[in-house]
Amino acid sequence: MSRTEPLDEKVHPTEDDSPDTGTLDLQDRQALRRVVGLSTELADVTEVEYRRLRLERVVLVGVWTEGSATDAENSLAELAALAETAGSQVLDVLLQRRSRPDPATYIGSGKVVELREAVVVSGADTVICDGELTPAQLRALEDRVKVKVVDRTALILDIFAQHAKSKEGKTQVELAQLQYMTQRLRGWGGELSRQAGGRVAGGGGIGGRGPGETKLETDRRRIGARMARLRRELAHMSTARDTKRANRVRHEVPAVAIAGYTNAGKSSLLNRLTDAGALVEDALFATLDPTVRRAETPDGRTYTLSDTVGFVRHLPHQLVEAFRSTLEEVVEADLILHVVDASDRDPEGQLSAVREVLAEIGATDARELVVVNKTDAADEHTVTRLLREEPGSVAVSARTGEGLDALRLAIDAALPRPEFEIDTVIPYDRGDLVSRVFEQGDVESFDHVETGTRVHARVGSELRTALGLDD
């Protein structure tokens, strides 16, 4: 990606002005930079087709407060991809270097004027900020820029709302949106207040009338009631999944969860390993609803493999809370396949962002196996670097199938082994028990003898009981 350029003149910071030292050159800090190369390119789209598409025309704005310029540009590149996923055309991308976002207008009052000029010149109808804005910042920017302003959180919530298909997914997204909205309601104080006069149910009447409940308070109360109802519905919906998970635990079937950055190739990997037929799309957050499929190790041991929603940098806290029941598939897993896109401009950043979310949901006890995906499209040196930085990782291409055999062996080696070792003869009329040993246990050897099938294996406590081998 090309480097950023200031709108007026290029500023060359000295060594002492680097962000790592904690000091910023005054000119560099005040410069509003234009990030070149991130605007949406529309190929082979006629004017008539464009009018039919009605893409939202947006300008992206970011504030670089820490890290390198490359980190800031990577964040804006991801914001551009998110905006395009939401159905927008990116017209311009601006980046400002500051010690911290301006508490009033995010980018400073003087730079708002330049942002307004960029909006007018480009003809944009929306500004998207690469951060979470406070209600005051949101109002101030909209009042001065004169177009709609949204932040990164609202953008991600909008994408989730577009992609939610199941009832549970839609409910989770609505809950997250309401959690976000309840802090950003606008009201006009007592001008819209409502009073409850007469013999009201609460026993108001004479002496109880007054300014009453404002429209803002009414909206907050209704949103609170709606959120409570959605949480009850989600708790009811999770019952079936909890039951299935309990059955897997009771039958001692290991669980493997695929986690990773959005669009890292998790669903493609699930399809390759299980023929699941899950939706595969080159878009961010194409998968919101978890998919659980049965899989087998090379030696025939059964385990479950589940696909989950992708993560992203600065994933809104509201989404993590709303999707907590879905993410329990990751929390309860025996093994996490952490898929990283080796062709991404910042794969290490992907790994770090995903691990932050895993720590937030409490998925830190399960063993992690890093899967370096998209090797067919990645630079060879990048793949080598990732394999060196992540010991035990496996390089694969879910698109071509390269490396999948090595991945299956790595999964087999990483899965927990059954607790008890047995060496017993199972009668021929109990073929069901033999099948369970092969499916749920780790068979070291077997032989057919006169009285039945002699099996030397490791099994769990429930199967050991079914075989009548309790002490």
Number of C-alpha atoms within 10 A of each C-alpha: 12 10 12 21 17 17 13 10 11 13 14 10 15 9 9 12 16 15 20 12 9 11 12 20 17 13 14 19 20 17 20 27 24 21 25 15 14 21 19 17 11 9 6 7 11 10 9 8 10 11 10 9 12 11 14 16 21 28 26 29 25 25 24 22 18 16 11 13 16 15 14 20 23 17 20 24 20 16 26 26 19 20 25 21 20 22 16 20 21 26 20 24 26 24 25 25 25 23 15 12 18 13 12 17 21 25 25 16 15 11 16 18 13 15 22 18 13 19 22 14 10 15 13 20 16 21 26 23 26 24 19 16 23 16 14 13 18 20 17 18 25 16 12 14 21 15 17 16 23 20 18 21 22 20 19 22 20 17 20 25 20 16 18 20 13 11 13 21 21 18 21 28 25 21 25 23 21 17 19 18 15 16 11 15 12 13 14 10 13 13 10 14 17 15 14 17 15 12 11 10 8 8 11 14 13 10 7 16 13 12 14 15 15 18 18 17 15 13 15 17 13 12 17 15 11 15 19 12 13 18 15 11 15 20 11 11 15 14 12 10 14 14 11 11 18 12 12 15 13 13 15 19 22 20 25 28 29 27 28 30 26 24 23 27 24 31 26 21 25 24 17 17 21 16 13 18 12 17 10 16 13 11 15 23 22 21 24 23 19 16 19 18 16 16 20 17 17 12 13 15 19 22 22 17 25 23 28 23 22 23 24 20 17 16 18 18 15 19 21 18 17 22 23 15 20 22 22 19 27 27 21 18 22 20 23 29 24 22 30 29 27 29 19 17 15 16 19 14 18 22 18 13 18 24 19 15 19 18 12 13 17 15 20 14 13 16 15 19 21 22 29 29 27 25 21 16 13 17 13 12 9 18 22 13 11 20 17 11 11 13 10 12 20 21 23 24 23 23 15 12 14 16 17 18 13 13 20 16 13 16 20 19 11 15 16 14 15 17 12 13 16 15 14 15 19 19 15 15 10 12 13 10 16 21 11 16 22 19 19 22 26 21 19 14 10 15 10 12 12 9 11 17 18 18 20 18 19 22 24 20 17 12 21 19 12 11 17 8 12 10 5
